[in-house]
Structures are given as structure tokens and as C-alpha cells.
């Protein structure tokens, strides 16, 4: 339970940071005219919170040593990508008016970005584990 809460909080923090960064980019690109109405911004913030939990909470699977790594990745990325895609359609990050081809392209880009972010974390933790193992060897 503690791992799920910790992962969720980390995921929410990252999701809100990325949401704010994207809003800033849209505001700059739009010349200061990034405006929302009819509670669109509230829906998007709630969507970012849901996505943060959906990406953060399942990261607890990496503590389950009895699960093979591909299964851990499938569970984590599967939950995150499915929830993100559903939220993206629900709050308008992926507009309903787009053609099916454009929607598929956006979802494919989102999945590629998700794996790129995951891979960055994978490299970070792999490097950290290597450093810790070297310290243990030095102590022995």
C-alpha cells in the first residue's frame, strides 16, 4: 500500500508538471491566448491527476520479483497507456473531430513518448543499481 501511495504521488507530481509545461507552451505558441471555458481547464487538471495516478500506482509491480520484467512492463505501461488514452479523449486532449488516422498517429506518438520516458527511468535506475553494487564490492 505504501508503494502504491508513493508511486501515485510521484506520478501525480510528474503529470502536473508536464501538464503545466504543455500549457505554457500552448500559451506562448498562441501568443498569450490560451483560454479555456466551460470548465475545460478543470477537466484537464482532473485528467492529469488521473493520469498521474494511473502511471504512478502500477509502478509498484517493479517491486514484485516473482513477476518477469516483460510482464512488469506490460502491466505498468498497459495501465498507463490505456488510462491516458481514455482520459485524452474524454477531456479533449485528442479532439473528437480529428480523422481516425490522425487519432491513431497521436496515440502512437503518446505510446512512443511513454516508452521513451520509461526507458529514461530504466537507464537511471540501472545506473544507480550499478553504482550501489560497486560500493558494496568496495566494502567487501
TILO-99709 format. One record per residue (C-alpha): x, y, z; residue number from 1; residue in three letters. Coordinates in steps of 0.1 Angstrom, whole numbers, plus 5000, padded with zeros to 4 digits. Last residue first. Layout:
TILO-99709
+------+------+------+-----+-----+
|   c1 |   c2 |   c3 |   n | res |
+------+------+------+-----+-----+
|    X |    Y |    Z | NUM | ALA |
...
+------+------+------+-----+-----+
***
This chain:
TILO-99709
+------+------+------+-----+-----+
|   c1 |   c2 |   c3 |   n | res |
+------+------+------+-----+-----+
| 5339 | 4937 | 5009 | 140 | UNK |
| 5332 | 4974 | 5012 | 139 | UNK |
| 5344 | 4981 | 4976 | 138 | UNK |
| 5321 | 4954 | 4963 | 137 | UNK |
| 5291 | 4970 | 4981 | 136 | UNK |
| 5300 | 5004 | 4966 | 135 | UNK |
| 5302 | 4989 | 4931 | 134 | UNK |
| 5268 | 4973 | 4936 | 133 | UNK |
| 5254 | 5006 | 4946 | 132 | UNK |
| 5268 | 5023 | 4915 | 131 | UNK |
| 5254 | 4995 | 4892 | 130 | UNK |
| 5220 | 4999 | 4909 | 129 | UNK |
| 5220 | 5037 | 4903 | 128 | UNK |
| 5230 | 5032 | 4866 | 127 | UNK |
| 5201 | 5007 | 4862 | 126 | UNK |
| 5178 | 5031 | 4880 | 125 | UNK |
| 5186 | 5060 | 4856 | 124 | UNK |
| 5186 | 5038 | 4825 | 123 | UNK |
| 5151 | 5025 | 4834 | 122 | UNK |
| 5139 | 5060 | 4842 | 121 | UNK |
| 5150 | 5071 | 4807 | 120 | UNK |
| 5134 | 5040 | 4792 | 119 | UNK |
| 5101 | 5048 | 4808 | 118 | UNK |
| 5102 | 5083 | 4794 | 117 | UNK |
| 5109 | 5069 | 4760 | 116 | UNK |
| 5082 | 5043 | 4764 | 115 | UNK |
| 5056 | 5070 | 4773 | 114 | UNK |
| 5068 | 5091 | 4743 | 113 | UNK |
| 5063 | 5061 | 4719 | 112 | UNK |
| 5028 | 5054 | 4734 | 111 | UNK |
| 5018 | 5091 | 4730 | 110 | UNK |
| 5032 | 5091 | 4694 | 109 | UNK |
| 5011 | 5060 | 4686 | 108 | UNK |
| 4980 | 5076 | 4702 | 107 | UNK |
| 4985 | 5108 | 4682 | 106 | UNK |
| 4990 | 5088 | 4650 | 105 | UNK |
| 4959 | 5067 | 4657 | 104 | UNK |
| 4939 | 5099 | 4662 | 103 | UNK |
| 4953 | 5114 | 4630 | 102 | UNK |
| 4943 | 5083 | 4610 | 101 | UNK |
| 4908 | 5083 | 4626 | 100 | UNK |
| 4902 | 5119 | 4614 |  99 | UNK |
| 4901 | 5145 | 4641 |  98 | UNK |
| 4868 | 5159 | 4653 |  97 | UNK |
| 4869 | 5140 | 4686 |  96 | UNK |
| 4899 | 5162 | 4697 |  95 | UNK |
| 4927 | 5143 | 4714 |  94 | UNK |
| 4935 | 5164 | 4745 |  93 | UNK |
| 4897 | 5168 | 4747 |  92 | UNK |
| 4889 | 5158 | 4782 |  91 | UNK |
| 4874 | 5124 | 4775 |  90 | UNK |
| 4896 | 5115 | 4745 |  89 | UNK |
| 4929 | 5122 | 4764 |  88 | UNK |
| 4914 | 5105 | 4795 |  87 | UNK |
| 4908 | 5072 | 4776 |  86 | UNK |
| 4943 | 5074 | 4760 |  85 | UNK |
| 4959 | 5081 | 4794 |  84 | UNK |
| 4940 | 5052 | 4811 |  83 | UNK |
| 4950 | 5028 | 4784 |  82 | UNK |
| 4986 | 5040 | 4782 |  81 | UNK |
| 4992 | 5039 | 4820 |  80 | UNK |
| 4975 | 5005 | 4825 |  79 | UNK |
| 4994 | 4989 | 4797 |  78 | UNK |
| 5027 | 5006 | 4805 |  77 | UNK |
| 5027 | 4993 | 4841 |  76 | UNK |
| 5012 | 4958 | 4834 |  75 | UNK |
| 5033 | 4952 | 4802 |  74 | UNK |
| 5065 | 4965 | 4819 |  73 | UNK |
| 5060 | 4941 | 4848 |  72 | UNK |
| 5052 | 4913 | 4825 |  71 | UNK |
| 5084 | 4919 | 4804 |  70 | UNK |
| 5104 | 4920 | 4837 |  69 | UNK |
| 5092 | 4886 | 4849 |  68 | UNK |
| 5070 | 4887 | 4880 |  67 | UNK |
| 5083 | 4869 | 4911 |  66 | UNK |
| 5105 | 4900 | 4920 |  65 | UNK |
| 5074 | 4921 | 4927 |  64 | UNK |
| 5090 | 4955 | 4934 |  63 | UNK |
| 5087 | 4966 | 4898 |  62 | UNK |
| 5049 | 4960 | 4900 |  61 | UNK |
| 5047 | 4990 | 4923 |  60 | UNK |
| 5050 | 5012 | 4892 |  59 | UNK |
| 5012 | 5005 | 4888 |  58 | UNK |
| 5005 | 5034 | 4912 |  57 | UNK |
| 5025 | 5061 | 4892 |  56 | UNK |
| 5012 | 5059 | 4857 |  55 | UNK |
| 4974 | 5056 | 4865 |  54 | UNK |
| 4979 | 5080 | 4894 |  53 | UNK |
| 4995 | 5106 | 4872 |  52 | UNK |
| 4969 | 5100 | 4845 |  51 | UNK |
| 4940 | 5106 | 4870 |  50 | UNK |
| 4957 | 5138 | 4882 |  49 | UNK |
| 4962 | 5150 | 4846 |  48 | UNK |
| 4925 | 5143 | 4838 |  47 | UNK |
| 4915 | 5163 | 4869 |  46 | UNK |
| 4936 | 5191 | 4855 |  45 | UNK |
| 4921 | 5187 | 4821 |  44 | UNK |
| 4885 | 5187 | 4834 |  43 | UNK |
| 4893 | 5219 | 4855 |  42 | UNK |
| 4908 | 5236 | 4824 |  41 | UNK |
| 4877 | 5227 | 4803 |  40 | UNK |
| 4854 | 5240 | 4830 |  39 | UNK |
| 4831 | 5256 | 4803 |  38 | UNK |
| 4859 | 5278 | 4790 |  37 | UNK |
| 4896 | 5276 | 4783 |  36 | UNK |
| 4920 | 5303 | 4771 |  35 | UNK |
| 4955 | 5300 | 4756 |  34 | UNK |
| 4956 | 5335 | 4740 |  33 | UNK |
| 4991 | 5346 | 4752 |  32 | UNK |
| 5005 | 5345 | 4717 |  31 | UNK |
| 4992 | 5310 | 4710 |  30 | UNK |
| 5026 | 5295 | 4708 |  29 | UNK |
| 5034 | 5310 | 4742 |  28 | UNK |
| 5002 | 5298 | 4758 |  27 | UNK |
| 5004 | 5264 | 4742 |  26 | UNK |
| 5040 | 5260 | 4755 |  25 | UNK |
| 5029 | 5272 | 4790 |  24 | UNK |
| 5000 | 5247 | 4790 |  23 | UNK |
| 5024 | 5219 | 4780 |  22 | UNK |
| 5047 | 5228 | 4809 |  21 | UNK |
| 5018 | 5229 | 4833 |  20 | UNK |
| 5006 | 5194 | 4822 |  19 | UNK |
| 5042 | 5180 | 4824 |  18 | UNK |
| 5045 | 5193 | 4860 |  17 | UNK |
| 5010 | 5180 | 4868 |  16 | UNK |
| 5018 | 5146 | 4855 |  15 | UNK |
| 5052 | 5144 | 4872 |  14 | UNK |
| 5037 | 5153 | 4906 |  13 | UNK |
| 5008 | 5130 | 4901 |  12 | UNK |
| 5031 | 5101 | 4892 |  11 | UNK |
| 5053 | 5107 | 4923 |  10 | UNK |
| 5022 | 5109 | 4945 |   9 | UNK |
| 5009 | 5077 | 4929 |   8 | UNK |
| 5042 | 5059 | 4932 |   7 | UNK |
| 5044 | 5067 | 4970 |   6 | UNK |
| 5007 | 5057 | 4975 |   5 | UNK |
| 5012 | 5024 | 4957 |   4 | UNK |
| 5044 | 5017 | 4975 |   3 | UNK |
| 5028 | 5024 | 5009 |   2 | UNK |
| 5000 | 5000 | 5000 |   1 | UNK |
+------+------+------+-----+-----+
***
